[in-house]
């Protein structure tokens, strides 16, 4: 499989774990599961999930980075990661946090990020 596709797939998986690590505890709290957990336990729980994120993020960056034979520069990797992160967050927030709604300004901001990706891939002269 091409390095560009592997990189994107690993970044998507990584960002699912990242989103769950950063925001999943809020869903657990609102459902009553972790409502009485002390903060340090919530942090340890989230760190455990974040470890899985790193198990996918680090290989994605290694495989995708130009100096390792991948197709992307450091800036391109970061911009791609941010767009994937917001896409994954939006999907998970809409499905798992029923009170969250996607509004026009969120879509406009997302389109600006897509524009950032386009600018990142313009040739440097």
N, C-alpha and C positions, 0 to 999 in steps of 0.2 A: 504494500500500500504506500502511496506517496507520502512523503514527510509532511506536506502541507495538510493533508486530510487527517493523518494521525495526530498532528499537533492540535487541530481544531477539535477533534473528538475528545482528546485528553483534556483540553481546556473546558469543554462543555461538562464532562464528568466532574472535573475539579470544581467548577463553579456551582454545580448542584450541591456538592458537599459543603462548599463555602457558605452558600445561602442558608442551608440547614443549620450549620454551625453558628452563624451570626444571628439568624432570626427564628430558628426552629424552637428554641427555648421559650420564645414569646407565645408560640402556639401551644406548647406544653403547659405553660402557665395559664393561658386563657381557658384551656380545657380542664384545668384543675389538677393535672398530673404532677406538675412541679411547683405548684402555687406556694408551698411551704418550704421549698428547698432554700437553704442559705446560699448567698451569692457565690461563695467559693465552690460549692458543688455544681452550680450552673456553669461556672467558668471551666471546671474540670471536664464536665460533660461536653461542653462546646469544644474544648481543646482536643478531646478524643475524636470528635468528628472532623475537626480541622486537620488533624494528622492525616486522615484519609484524603483530604483536599491536597495536601502537600505531596502525597504519594502519586498524584496524577499531574499536579502543576509543574513540579520540578522536571519530570521526564518530558512534558509538553514543551517547556522552554528549552531544554537541552536539544531535543529533536528538531525543533523549529528554528533555532538560532543559526544564522548564516555562518558564523565562525565554526559551527559544528557540522556544516554541510546542509543545513536546513535552508528554507527559502526566505526567512523573515529576518529583518533587522530587529534590534532591541526595541526601537520605537514602534515598529509594526506589531511586534508581539504584544506590547503593552496596550496599544489601542484595540487590537483584536480582543484581548482579554477583557477589557472594559465593556465593549459592546456585548460580548457573550455574557458577562456578569449581569448586566442590566436586562438582557433578554431572559436569562434564566430566572432572575429575581422577579421580573414582571409575570412570567408564567406561573411560578410557584406562589407568588402573592395573590394572584387572581384565583387560583384553585384552592389554596389552603388557608388563606385569610379572607373569608367571605365578605368582610366589611370593606375591603380595599377595592377601589374602582379605578379603572384606567380612564384618565381625562385627556382632553385635547392637548393640554400643555405638556403632559407626559409624552404623548406621541410626538409633539413638536421637538421636545428635548431629545428624544430618541433619534429622530431624523437628523438633528444636528450632529449627533454622535456618528451616524452612518456617514454624514458628510466628512467628519474627521477621519474616518477610515479611508474614504476616497482620497482626501488630501495626502494622507500618509503614504499611499501607494503611487502617487505621482512621481515621475522620474526626477531625480535630483540633478540639476545642471548648474 
